[in-house]
Amino acid sequence: MKRILLLLSLVWSGLYTHVTAQNTRLKDSNRIGWWANFATFKLNNKWSIHSEYQWRRENFVTDWQQSLLRVGVNHQLNAKIQLRVGYAWIETFNYGDFPINGLGRDFTEHRAYQMVTLTDKPGLLDFSHRFMLEQRWIGRYTSPELQKEDEYFYVNRLRYMFRMQCPLKGKTIDDKEFYAAAYNEILIGFGKNVNENIFDQNRVGVLIGYRLNKKWRIEGGFFNQILQLPREITLPGATAAQNVFQYNSGFIINNYINVDWSKSMLGIF
């Protein structure tokens, strides 16, 4: 019970901004379902390839929210520090009462990213701190008549995620055993092209996982996303423009696969 309470304390800190939201904000609530597949291909003790695809849905399953493909190269600096560089392709769809794109259109985004993950296990809990820097090229339409984005504007974003997990039986997470996990991630935009959303997003998850073996584990649970739109909106009859915040909640399912190519790749690295 103490393990679950400790994990829930992380969730409360992430949801606090929701409870204290200003009344002057326009609020858009959506029910979402995120399905994510992660695969790591080990080349040797230092190098590996990362790949992932996230199928993000609105109305839980029926409609598109976002499609995300991300790849990268990992370097294990030591037992507690991993470095990664990579590329991501994202398609964001028209959803919600106030679409992210001002014309209510789908749009494409390309990203380069650099990431550092720090891990530690001082006792029963596993901790990780993930720092990510993103360079984003976001598609936009310069005219309502256009059917495809004709230019991309550039913004930077900094992300920090704190995650902790613990076994539900014993002192370590072993094969064919369940575990509990929780995380909180903050996303901050910066640079000359950032408009309203210096605060970009906050994400919170509470999960139950199951490790089948060293190569495969799966987890799922509650997910909450608070997202600020990069533009203000003036409602009919209003005298001033207002910030728009999405309050999206639902479920998330993560599937992790680890493939060891090190024996067949000996001599390449």
Contacts in CASP RR format, 6 or more apart in sequence:
PFRMAT RR
TARGET T0000
AUTHOR 0000-0000-0000
METHOD contacts of the structure
MODEL  1
MKRILLLLSLVWSGLYTHVTAQNTRLKDSNRIGWWANFATFKLNNKWSIH
SEYQWRRENFVTDWQQSLLRVGVNHQLNAKIQLRVGYAWIETFNYGDFPI
NGLGRDFTEHRAYQMVTLTDKPGLLDFSHRFMLEQRWIGRYTSPELQKED
EYFYVNRLRYMFRMQCPLKGKTIDDKEFYAAAYNEILIGFGKNVNENIFD
QNRVGVLIGYRLNKKWRIEGGFFNQILQLPREITLPGATAAQNVFQYNSG
FIINNYINVDWSKSMLGIF
3 124 0 8 1.000
3 125 0 8 1.000
3 166 0 8 1.000
3 168 0 8 1.000
3 180 0 8 1.000
4 180 0 8 1.000
6 125 0 8 1.000
6 164 0 8 1.000
6 166 0 8 1.000
7 164 0 8 1.000
7 165 0 8 1.000
7 166 0 8 1.000
7 180 0 8 1.000
7 181 0 8 1.000
7 182 0 8 1.000
7 206 0 8 1.000
8 182 0 8 1.000
8 206 0 8 1.000
10 162 0 8 1.000
10 164 0 8 1.000
10 182 0 8 1.000
10 183 0 8 1.000
10 184 0 8 1.000
10 204 0 8 1.000
11 182 0 8 1.000
11 184 0 8 1.000
11 204 0 8 1.000
11 205 0 8 1.000
11 206 0 8 1.000
13 184 0 8 1.000
14 184 0 8 1.000
14 202 0 8 1.000
14 204 0 8 1.000
14 224 0 8 1.000
15 204 0 8 1.000
15 224 0 8 1.000
17 202 0 8 1.000
17 226 0 8 1.000
18 224 0 8 1.000
18 226 0 8 1.000
18 247 0 8 1.000
21 27 0 8 1.000
21 245 0 8 1.000
24 242 0 8 1.000
24 243 0 8 1.000
25 242 0 8 1.000
25 243 0 8 1.000
25 244 0 8 1.000
25 245 0 8 1.000
26 98 0 8 1.000
26 233 0 8 1.000
26 235 0 8 1.000
26 242 0 8 1.000
26 243 0 8 1.000
26 244 0 8 1.000
26 245 0 8 1.000
27 244 0 8 1.000
27 245 0 8 1.000
27 247 0 8 1.000
28 96 0 8 1.000
28 97 0 8 1.000
28 98 0 8 1.000
28 244 0 8 1.000
28 245 0 8 1.000
28 246 0 8 1.000
28 247 0 8 1.000
29 246 0 8 1.000
29 247 0 8 1.000
29 248 0 8 1.000
29 249 0 8 1.000
30 58 0 8 1.000
30 59 0 8 1.000
30 65 0 8 1.000
30 95 0 8 1.000
30 96 0 8 1.000
30 246 0 8 1.000
30 247 0 8 1.000
30 248 0 8 1.000
31 58 0 8 1.000
31 59 0 8 1.000
31 60 0 8 1.000
31 248 0 8 1.000
31 249 0 8 1.000
31 250 0 8 1.000
32 56 0 8 1.000
32 57 0 8 1.000
32 58 0 8 1.000
32 60 0 8 1.000
32 65 0 8 1.000
32 223 0 8 1.000
32 225 0 8 1.000
32 248 0 8 1.000
32 249 0 8 1.000
32 250 0 8 1.000
33 56 0 8 1.000
33 57 0 8 1.000
33 58 0 8 1.000
33 60 0 8 1.000
33 61 0 8 1.000
33 65 0 8 1.000
33 223 0 8 1.000
33 250 0 8 1.000
33 251 0 8 1.000
33 252 0 8 1.000
34 54 0 8 1.000
34 55 0 8 1.000
34 56 0 8 1.000
34 57 0 8 1.000
34 223 0 8 1.000
34 251 0 8 1.000
34 252 0 8 1.000
34 253 0 8 1.000
35 54 0 8 1.000
35 55 0 8 1.000
35 56 0 8 1.000
35 57 0 8 1.000
35 252 0 8 1.000
35 253 0 8 1.000
36 52 0 8 1.000
36 53 0 8 1.000
36 54 0 8 1.000
36 55 0 8 1.000
36 252 0 8 1.000
36 253 0 8 1.000
36 254 0 8 1.000
36 255 0 8 1.000
37 52 0 8 1.000
37 53 0 8 1.000
37 54 0 8 1.000
37 255 0 8 1.000
37 257 0 8 1.000
38 50 0 8 1.000
38 51 0 8 1.000
38 52 0 8 1.000
38 254 0 8 1.000
38 255 0 8 1.000
38 256 0 8 1.000
38 257 0 8 1.000
39 50 0 8 1.000
39 51 0 8 1.000
39 52 0 8 1.000
39 256 0 8 1.000
39 257 0 8 1.000
39 258 0 8 1.000
39 259 0 8 1.000
40 48 0 8 1.000
40 49 0 8 1.000
40 50 0 8 1.000
40 51 0 8 1.000
40 74 0 8 1.000
40 256 0 8 1.000
40 257 0 8 1.000
40 258 0 8 1.000
40 259 0 8 1.000
41 48 0 8 1.000
41 49 0 8 1.000
41 51 0 8 1.000
41 259 0 8 1.000
41 261 0 8 1.000
42 48 0 8 1.000
42 258 0 8 1.000
42 259 0 8 1.000
42 260 0 8 1.000
42 261 0 8 1.000
42 262 0 8 1.000
43 49 0 8 1.000
43 261 0 8 1.000
43 262 0 8 1.000
43 265 0 8 1.000
43 268 0 8 1.000
43 269 0 8 1.000
44 262 0 8 1.000
44 265 0 8 1.000
44 266 0 8 1.000
44 269 0 8 1.000
45 76 0 8 1.000
45 262 0 8 1.000
46 75 0 8 1.000
46 76 0 8 1.000
46 269 0 8 1.000
47 73 0 8 1.000
47 74 0 8 1.000
47 75 0 8 1.000
47 76 0 8 1.000
47 269 0 8 1.000
48 73 0 8 1.000
48 74 0 8 1.000
48 76 0 8 1.000
49 71 0 8 1.000
49 72 0 8 1.000
49 73 0 8 1.000
49 74 0 8 1.000
50 70 0 8 1.000
50 71 0 8 1.000
50 72 0 8 1.000
50 73 0 8 1.000
50 74 0 8 1.000
50 84 0 8 1.000
50 86 0 8 1.000
51 70 0 8 1.000
51 71 0 8 1.000
51 72 0 8 1.000
52 68 0 8 1.000
52 69 0 8 1.000
52 70 0 8 1.000
52 71 0 8 1.000
53 68 0 8 1.000
53 69 0 8 1.000
53 70 0 8 1.000
54 66 0 8 1.000
54 67 0 8 1.000
54 68 0 8 1.000
54 69 0 8 1.000
54 70 0 8 1.000
55 67 0 8 1.000
56 64 0 8 1.000
56 65 0 8 1.000
56 66 0 8 1.000
56 67 0 8 1.000
56 68 0 8 1.000
57 63 0 8 1.000
57 64 0 8 1.000
57 65 0 8 1.000
58 64 0 8 1.000
58 65 0 8 1.000
58 93 0 8 1.000
58 95 0 8 1.000
58 96 0 8 1.000
60 250 0 8 1.000
60 251 0 8 1.000
63 93 0 8 1.000
63 95 0 8 1.000
64 93 0 8 1.000
64 95 0 8 1.000
65 92 0 8 1.000
65 93 0 8 1.000
65 95 0 8 1.000
66 90 0 8 1.000
66 91 0 8 1.000
66 92 0 8 1.000
66 93 0 8 1.000
67 90 0 8 1.000
67 91 0 8 1.000
67 93 0 8 1.000
68 88 0 8 1.000
68 89 0 8 1.000
68 90 0 8 1.000
68 91 0 8 1.000
69 88 0 8 1.000
69 89 0 8 1.000
69 90 0 8 1.000
70 86 0 8 1.000
70 87 0 8 1.000
70 88 0 8 1.000
70 89 0 8 1.000
70 113 0 8 1.000
71 86 0 8 1.000
71 87 0 8 1.000
71 88 0 8 1.000
72 84 0 8 1.000
72 85 0 8 1.000
72 86 0 8 1.000
72 87 0 8 1.000
73 84 0 8 1.000
73 85 0 8 1.000
73 86 0 8 1.000
74 82 0 8 1.000
74 83 0 8 1.000
74 84 0 8 1.000
75 82 0 8 1.000
75 83 0 8 1.000
75 84 0 8 1.000
76 82 0 8 1.000
77 83 0 8 1.000
80 118 0 8 1.000
80 119 0 8 1.000
80 120 0 8 1.000
81 116 0 8 1.000
81 117 0 8 1.000
81 118 0 8 1.000
81 119 0 8 1.000
82 116 0 8 1.000
82 117 0 8 1.000
82 119 0 8 1.000
83 114 0 8 1.000
83 115 0 8 1.000
83 116 0 8 1.000
84 113 0 8 1.000
84 114 0 8 1.000
84 115 0 8 1.000
84 116 0 8 1.000
84 117 0 8 1.000
85 112 0 8 1.000
85 113 0 8 1.000
85 114 0 8 1.000
85 115 0 8 1.000
86 112 0 8 1.000
86 113 0 8 1.000
86 114 0 8 1.000
87 110 0 8 1.000
87 111 0 8 1.000
87 112 0 8 1.000
87 113 0 8 1.000
88 109 0 8 1.000
88 110 0 8 1.000
88 111 0 8 1.000
88 113 0 8 1.000
88 134 0 8 1.000
89 108 0 8 1.000
89 109 0 8 1.000
89 110 0 8 1.000
89 111 0 8 1.000
90 108 0 8 1.000
90 109 0 8 1.000
90 110 0 8 1.000
90 111 0 8 1.000
91 106 0 8 1.000
91 107 0 8 1.000
91 108 0 8 1.000
91 109 0 8 1.000
92 100 0 8 1.000
92 101 0 8 1.000
92 106 0 8 1.000
92 107 0 8 1.000
92 108 0 8 1.000
92 109 0 8 1.000
93 106 0 8 1.000
94 101 0 8 1.000
94 104 0 8 1.000
94 105 0 8 1.000
94 106 0 8 1.000
96 246 0 8 1.000
98 229 0 8 1.000
98 233 0 8 1.000
98 244 0 8 1.000
98 246 0 8 1.000
99 105 0 8 1.000
100 107 0 8 1.000
100 229 0 8 1.000
100 230 0 8 1.000
101 107 0 8 1.000
101 140 0 8 1.000
101 141 0 8 1.000
102 231 0 8 1.000
103 141 0 8 1.000
103 144 0 8 1.000
105 141 0 8 1.000
107 138 0 8 1.000
107 139 0 8 1.000
107 140 0 8 1.000
107 141 0 8 1.000
107 149 0 8 1.000
108 139 0 8 1.000
108 149 0 8 1.000
109 136 0 8 1.000
109 137 0 8 1.000
109 138 0 8 1.000
109 139 0 8 1.000
110 136 0 8 1.000
110 137 0 8 1.000
110 152 0 8 1.000
111 134 0 8 1.000
111 135 0 8 1.000
111 136 0 8 1.000
111 137 0 8 1.000
112 134 0 8 1.000
112 135 0 8 1.000
113 132 0 8 1.000
113 133 0 8 1.000
113 134 0 8 1.000
113 135 0 8 1.000
114 132 0 8 1.000
114 133 0 8 1.000
115 130 0 8 1.000
115 131 0 8 1.000
115 132 0 8 1.000
115 133 0 8 1.000
116 130 0 8 1.000
116 131 0 8 1.000
116 132 0 8 1.000
117 128 0 8 1.000
117 129 0 8 1.000
117 130 0 8 1.000
117 131 0 8 1.000
118 128 0 8 1.000
118 129 0 8 1.000
118 130 0 8 1.000
119 126 0 8 1.000
119 127 0 8 1.000
119 128 0 8 1.000
119 129 0 8 1.000
120 126 0 8 1.000
120 127 0 8 1.000
120 128 0 8 1.000
121 127 0 8 1.000
123 171 0 8 1.000
124 166 0 8 1.000
124 167 0 8 1.000
124 171 0 8 1.000
125 164 0 8 1.000
125 165 0 8 1.000
125 166 0 8 1.000
126 164 0 8 1.000
126 165 0 8 1.000
126 166 0 8 1.000
126 173 0 8 1.000
127 162 0 8 1.000
127 163 0 8 1.000
127 164 0 8 1.000
128 161 0 8 1.000
128 162 0 8 1.000
128 163 0 8 1.000
128 164 0 8 1.000
129 160 0 8 1.000
129 161 0 8 1.000
129 162 0 8 1.000
130 159 0 8 1.000
130 160 0 8 1.000
130 161 0 8 1.000
130 162 0 8 1.000
130 163 0 8 1.000
130 185 0 8 1.000
131 158 0 8 1.000
131 159 0 8 1.000
131 160 0 8 1.000
132 158 0 8 1.000
132 159 0 8 1.000
132 160 0 8 1.000
132 161 0 8 1.000
133 156 0 8 1.000
133 157 0 8 1.000
133 158 0 8 1.000
133 159 0 8 1.000
134 156 0 8 1.000
134 157 0 8 1.000
134 158 0 8 1.000
134 159 0 8 1.000
135 154 0 8 1.000
135 156 0 8 1.000
136 154 0 8 1.000
136 155 0 8 1.000
136 156 0 8 1.000
136 157 0 8 1.000
137 152 0 8 1.000
137 153 0 8 1.000
137 154 0 8 1.000
138 152 0 8 1.000
138 153 0 8 1.000
138 154 0 8 1.000
138 155 0 8 1.000
139 149 0 8 1.000
139 151 0 8 1.000
139 152 0 8 1.000
139 153 0 8 1.000
140 149 0 8 1.000
140 151 0 8 1.000
140 152 0 8 1.000
140 153 0 8 1.000
141 148 0 8 1.000
141 149 0 8 1.000
141 150 0 8 1.000
142 150 0 8 1.000
142 151 0 8 1.000
143 150 0 8 1.000
153 193 0 8 1.000
154 193 0 8 1.000
155 189 0 8 1.000
155 191 0 8 1.000
155 193 0 8 1.000
155 194 0 8 1.000
156 189 0 8 1.000
156 190 0 8 1.000
156 191 0 8 1.000
156 194 0 8 1.000
157 187 0 8 1.000
157 188 0 8 1.000
157 189 0 8 1.000
157 190 0 8 1.000
157 200 0 8 1.000
158 187 0 8 1.000
158 188 0 8 1.000
158 189 0 8 1.000
158 190 0 8 1.000
159 185 0 8 1.000
159 186 0 8 1.000
159 187 0 8 1.000
159 188 0 8 1.000
160 185 0 8 1.000
160 186 0 8 1.000
161 183 0 8 1.000
161 184 0 8 1.000
161 185 0 8 1.000
161 186 0 8 1.000
161 203 0 8 1.000
162 183 0 8 1.000
162 184 0 8 1.000
162 185 0 8 1.000
163 181 0 8 1.000
163 182 0 8 1.000
163 183 0 8 1.000
163 184 0 8 1.000
164 181 0 8 1.000
164 182 0 8 1.000
164 183 0 8 1.000
165 173 0 8 1.000
165 179 0 8 1.000
165 180 0 8 1.000
165 181 0 8 1.000
165 182 0 8 1.000
166 173 0 8 1.000
166 179 0 8 1.000
166 180 0 8 1.000
166 181 0 8 1.000
167 173 0 8 1.000
167 174 0 8 1.000
167 177 0 8 1.000
167 178 0 8 1.000
167 179 0 8 1.000
168 177 0 8 1.000
168 178 0 8 1.000
168 179 0 8 1.000
168 180 0 8 1.000
169 177 0 8 1.000
169 178 0 8 1.000
173 179 0 8 1.000
173 211 0 8 1.000
174 211 0 8 1.000
175 211 0 8 1.000
175 212 0 8 1.000
175 213 0 8 1.000
175 214 0 8 1.000
176 210 0 8 1.000
176 211 0 8 1.000
176 212 0 8 1.000
176 213 0 8 1.000
177 210 0 8 1.000
177 211 0 8 1.000
178 208 0 8 1.000
178 209 0 8 1.000
178 210 0 8 1.000
179 208 0 8 1.000
179 209 0 8 1.000
179 210 0 8 1.000
179 211 0 8 1.000
179 219 0 8 1.000
180 207 0 8 1.000
180 208 0 8 1.000
180 209 0 8 1.000
181 206 0 8 1.000
181 207 0 8 1.000
181 208 0 8 1.000
181 209 0 8 1.000
181 219 0 8 1.000
182 204 0 8 1.000
182 205 0 8 1.000
182 206 0 8 1.000
182 207 0 8 1.000
183 203 0 8 1.000
183 204 0 8 1.000
183 205 0 8 1.000
184 202 0 8 1.000
184 203 0 8 1.000
184 204 0 8 1.000
184 205 0 8 1.000
185 201 0 8 1.000
185 202 0 8 1.000
185 203 0 8 1.000
185 204 0 8 1.000
186 201 0 8 1.000
186 202 0 8 1.000
187 200 0 8 1.000
187 201 0 8 1.000
187 202 0 8 1.000
187 203 0 8 1.000
188 198 0 8 1.000
188 199 0 8 1.000
188 200 0 8 1.000
189 197 0 8 1.000
189 198 0 8 1.000
189 199 0 8 1.000
189 200 0 8 1.000
190 198 0 8 1.000
194 230 0 8 1.000
195 230 0 8 1.000
195 231 0 8 1.000
196 228 0 8 1.000
196 229 0 8 1.000
196 230 0 8 1.000
196 231 0 8 1.000
196 232 0 8 1.000
196 243 0 8 1.000
197 228 0 8 1.000
197 229 0 8 1.000
197 230 0 8 1.000
199 228 0 8 1.000
200 227 0 8 1.000
200 228 0 8 1.000
201 225 0 8 1.000
201 226 0 8 1.000
201 227 0 8 1.000
201 228 0 8 1.000
202 225 0 8 1.000
202 226 0 8 1.000
203 223 0 8 1.000
203 224 0 8 1.000
203 225 0 8 1.000
203 226 0 8 1.000
204 223 0 8 1.000
204 224 0 8 1.000
205 221 0 8 1.000
205 222 0 8 1.000
205 223 0 8 1.000
205 224 0 8 1.000
205 252 0 8 1.000
206 221 0 8 1.000
206 222 0 8 1.000
207 219 0 8 1.000
207 220 0 8 1.000
207 221 0 8 1.000
207 222 0 8 1.000
207 252 0 8 1.000
207 254 0 8 1.000
208 219 0 8 1.000
208 220 0 8 1.000
208 221 0 8 1.000
209 217 0 8 1.000
209 218 0 8 1.000
209 219 0 8 1.000
209 220 0 8 1.000
210 217 0 8 1.000
210 218 0 8 1.000
210 219 0 8 1.000
211 217 0 8 1.000
212 218 0 8 1.000
214 258 0 8 1.000
215 257 0 8 1.000
215 258 0 8 1.000
215 259 0 8 1.000
215 260 0 8 1.000
216 255 0 8 1.000
216 256 0 8 1.000
216 257 0 8 1.000
216 258 0 8 1.000
217 256 0 8 1.000
218 253 0 8 1.000
218 254 0 8 1.000
218 255 0 8 1.000
218 256 0 8 1.000
219 253 0 8 1.000
219 254 0 8 1.000
219 256 0 8 1.000
220 251 0 8 1.000
220 252 0 8 1.000
220 253 0 8 1.000
220 254 0 8 1.000
221 251 0 8 1.000
221 252 0 8 1.000
221 253 0 8 1.000
222 249 0 8 1.000
222 250 0 8 1.000
222 251 0 8 1.000
222 252 0 8 1.000
223 249 0 8 1.000
223 250 0 8 1.000
223 251 0 8 1.000
223 252 0 8 1.000
224 247 0 8 1.000
224 248 0 8 1.000
224 249 0 8 1.000
224 250 0 8 1.000
225 246 0 8 1.000
225 247 0 8 1.000
225 248 0 8 1.000
225 249 0 8 1.000
226 245 0 8 1.000
226 246 0 8 1.000
226 247 0 8 1.000
226 248 0 8 1.000
227 245 0 8 1.000
227 246 0 8 1.000
227 248 0 8 1.000
228 243 0 8 1.000
228 244 0 8 1.000
228 245 0 8 1.000
228 246 0 8 1.000
229 243 0 8 1.000
229 244 0 8 1.000
229 245 0 8 1.000
229 246 0 8 1.000
231 244 0 8 1.000
232 241 0 8 1.000
232 242 0 8 1.000
232 243 0 8 1.000
232 244 0 8 1.000
233 241 0 8 1.000
233 242 0 8 1.000
233 244 0 8 1.000
234 240 0 8 1.000
234 241 0 8 1.000
234 242 0 8 1.000
235 242 0 8 1.000
END
